[in-house]
């Protein structure tokens, strides 16, 4: 076993152990009712996952970016009901901007959809909607406008949280309203809104890849266990075909996520992220449909764990830009390079 494989095997075992201990069904159900899963977050924090990609000098584990994203993918495999992706994303951007990363969970607000925040005299004003875990995180990373330029800003959420709704996965999405709130720190950051969107799309792509792996595993296990007409349904050709299609979608998604991660250290590669988010978003819909078909009526019950991953797939595919958004942006990037650059762009030549 090489060093990278050994590291990832250790990470997977550690994460699996944390979730086995702290994320049984009652904890998941409580989280969807609004209870903060303190035990799970504390265990993840204890092993250093929220700051996994940061260097040790910044209080992190100093993992390679690929290893940190592998850890995130494994937590999505377990349908983690915590803002781990948001905290890892915020920490990476804060470090890039030279802003000290605070302790605890941090959320990220994307303003690409039209919400505007303004920073003047060290005070933040404006409203941003659908902020992941906005009421549960003490700090938020936002993009504000100051003197006509975009500024990456760290602000406390105390007193800013408004109405909260749940996405399909039962994860809270909160309106944050800032009324002259004092910021913790801010730094000018070139094309900050697009950088936040691309980095967000990258972590959601990684998470969806992990959820897809779990959906495939559930489907194979169920097909081998469920007996109909005297034999497991996995022995029927129709089910085998469905599982083969599902496996192909999962493999393609994993490859797209791996390619995007590989090219996104130290910053998100917008082209590869666009490919990954579009491809995996498409796979999310098709794969969830197949997984539920294989499970039949059982897959739609709360008693079976399949819905924890499929509801996340349906939710995450639309966050930080859906597949239509990224396909459009991908087309524009390719067109801007001109016809002669099409083949080298597609092949990486």
N, C-alpha and C positions, 0 to 999 in steps of 0.2 A: 504494500500500500504506500503510495507516495505521500509527501507531506501535506499537500492540499486535501487529498482524500481523507487523510487521518484527521485533519482539523475539522472538516465538515462532518465526518462521522461523529466526532466528539460533540460538535455543536448540536447535531440532530438528537443525540442521546440526551443531552442536557435539556433541550427544549421539550422533548417528549416527556421527560421525567417531571418537569415543571407543570405541564398541562395535565398529566395524569393525576398529580397531587392537588392542583389548584383550580382546575377547570372542568369539573364534572357537570352534568346536565343542570343541577340546581343553580350552580354559579352562572351558567349561561342564561338561564331563564331570569334570574335576578338582575343580571346586567341589562337585559332587554326591558325590564320594568323600571330602569333608571338607577339601580343601585351600583355604586362604583365598586368594581371587583378588586378591592384593596389587596387581598391575598395574592391574586395572580400578578397584579402590577408590582407588588413588593418583591415577589420571587423573580420576576423578569429583571427588575432593577438590581436585585442582589447579584445576579450573574452578569450584569453590565450590558444587557442587550439594547436599552434605549440609546446608549452612547457608543454602540459597538464600532461604528465607522470612524469615530474621532480618534486622533492620536492621543497617546498617554499624556502628553504635555497639556492637553485640553481636557483631561479628566476622562478620556475614553479608553476602550480596550485596545485600540490600535490595530484592529483587524483590517485586512485588505478589504476594499470595497466589495469585491465579489463575494467574500465570505460573509460580510455583513448582510448583503442582499440574500444570500442563501439562508441565513438565520431568519430574515423576515419572511421568506417564502415558506419556511417550515412552520412559522407561527400561523400563517394564513392557512396552511394545511390543517391546522387545528382550529380554525375559525376563531382566532383570538378576539375577544370582545373588549379590546383596549386600544388606545391611540398610539400603538407602537410605531406604525408607519409614519404617522404625522410627526412624532417626536424625533425619529431618525432623520426625516426630511428636514425639519426645522433646524436640527443640530448641524446638519451638513451645510445648510445655507448660511446659518449664523457664523460658523467657522470660516466659510469662504469670504464673508464680509468683514471678518475680524472682530466680531461681537462675541463677548463672553456668553457661553451657553449656561442658562440657569438650570437648577436641579428640578426634577419632577417632569410630569407630562407637559408637552408643548403642542399646541395645535397650529395649523397653517390655514390662512384664509386666502383663497384665490380671488382676485378681483378682475379676472379677464372677462367675466360675463357682463360687466357694466357697473358693478358697485365701485364707488369712488371714495377713497379716504384721503384726507388732506392733513398735512403736517405743517404747523406754523408755530414758531416760538417754543418748540419742544412739546406742543400740545397736539393731540390727534383728534380729528373730528370726522364723522361719517358713519355710514351703516354698511355692513357686509353680511350677506345671508348665507345660510346653509354651511356654517363653519363646523367641521367635524369635532365633536366633543367640546364645543366651545364653552359650555358651562362647567365642564369637569376639569379643564386644564387651567392652571393659574396664569400661564403666559400664552400669548399668540404671536406668531410671526405674520406680519402683514406687509403689503406694498402700499405706500402712500405717495402722494404727490407733494413735492416741496419746491417752490420756485421753478415750476415747470419741469422738474426732473423727478424720476422715480427713486424712491428711497426705501430700502429694506429696513423695516422697523420692528423692534421687539417691544411689546406692550403688555401690561397686566390686564387680565380680563375682569377683575373684580369690579362689580357694579355695571358692567357692560352687557351682560347676558340678558337677552330678551326671550322671545318665544322659541321653544324647542319642539321640533318634530322628529319623527324617526324615519329613516330610510327603510327599504324593504328588508334589510338585514337586522332591523331593530337597533341600529346605531344612531345616537343622537346627532342632529344637525341643528345648530343654534344660530339665531340672529344676534350679532354683536353690534351694539350701538355705542359709539364713542362720542362723548360730549366734552371736548377739551381735556381728554385724558392725558396725563403726563406719561411720556414714553420712557422705557428703560434705556434704550439705545437706538440709534439709527445711523445708517451709512448709505451713501449714494451707491447705487448698484446698477450697472448698465443692463438695460432691457430686463428689469427685475420681474415684471409681470409674466413675461414669457418664460423666464428661467424657472419661476415657481411652478408654472403650469407644466413645463416639460419634466421637472423633477417629480412633481406629483403624479404625472402620467406614468413615469418610470416605476415608482413604488407601487402604484395600483396594478401595473402590468405584472410585476413580480408577485404581488399578492394573488392575483387571479390565476397565475400559473400554479401556485401552491394549492389553491382551492380546486382547480381542475384535476390535479393529481389525486386529491382525496375523493372527488366525485367518481373518478375512474376506479379507484380502489373499492369504494363502497359498492359500485355497480358489479364489478367482477365477483366480489364476495357474495353478494346477494344472488347473482345468477348461479353460483355454484351451490348455494344453500337451499334456494327455493325449489321445491319439487312439484312438478305438474305432470299429470299423466304418467306417473311412475318414474320419472327421471328429472334431474336438475334442469331448469329452464336454459341454463348455459349450454346444454347439449343440442338445443334447437338451432337450426341454421339461421333463422331470422334474428335471434338474439345474438348469435355469434357475429353476424354482420353488423348489428348495431354497436356491439362492443368494439369491433375493429374500427368503425368510423370514429367512435369516441376516443379510442387510443390514438388514432391519427391526429385528431384535433388537439389532444393533450401534448403529444410529441411536438407538433408544430408550434404550439404556444410556448412550450419550454425552450425550444430553440430560439424563438424570437426574443423571449425574455433574457436568455443567456447572452445573445448577441448585443442587446441594448445595454445590459449591465457591463459587458466587457468593454464597450466603446464609451462608457459614460463616467470614467474615472480620469480626472477629478470633477468634471461637470457633465451634465446630461447632453448626450449627442442627440440633437433634436430630430435628425433624420431617422436614426435607428429607433428612437423612442416612438416616433410617429408610426413606423412599421410595426413595432411591438404592440402598441396600444390598439391600433386598428385591427391587427390580426388576432390578438387575444380577445378583444372585445367581441369580434365576430364568432370566435370559438366558444365564448362564454354562453351565448344564446343557444347555439347548436348543441353544445355538450350538456347543458342543464336539461334541455328538452329530451335528449337521449337517455340521460341518467334517470329521469323521472319515468320515462317509458319502460325502461328495464325494471324499475321497482314497482310499476303499477300503482295501485291506490296506496300501498304502504308508504311510498316515497313522499306523499303529500301530507302525511300525518306528522304531528309534532313529536310523536314517540320515536320516530326514526331520525337519525342524525343527519340525513342527507340534506335537509332543508337549511341547515346552518351554513353549508358551503354554497348551495345554489342561490340562496337569497343574497349572499354576498356577491356572487358573480353578477347577478342582475343589477345590484346597486353600484358596484365599482366600475362596471363598464361605462356608466354615464358620468362618472366623476373625473375631474381634470380633463375633460374633453372626451366625447364618445367617439366611436369608430368613424362616423361621418365627418366629424370635425378634423380628425387626424388624417383621414384619407384625402380630404380637401387640401389640407396644409401640405401633405406629402406631394400631391399633384402640383401645387404651386412651387414647391421647392425644386422639383424636377424640371418643370417648365422654365423656371428662372435660369437654370444652368444651360439651357439650349439643347437642341437635338443631338449635337455631337457628343454631349456629355452623358446622354441617357444610358448607353451600355456600360461605360466605366462606372457610372453611379450605381447601377444595379448589381454589378459584379464586384465592386470594390477595387477595380483595377486602376 
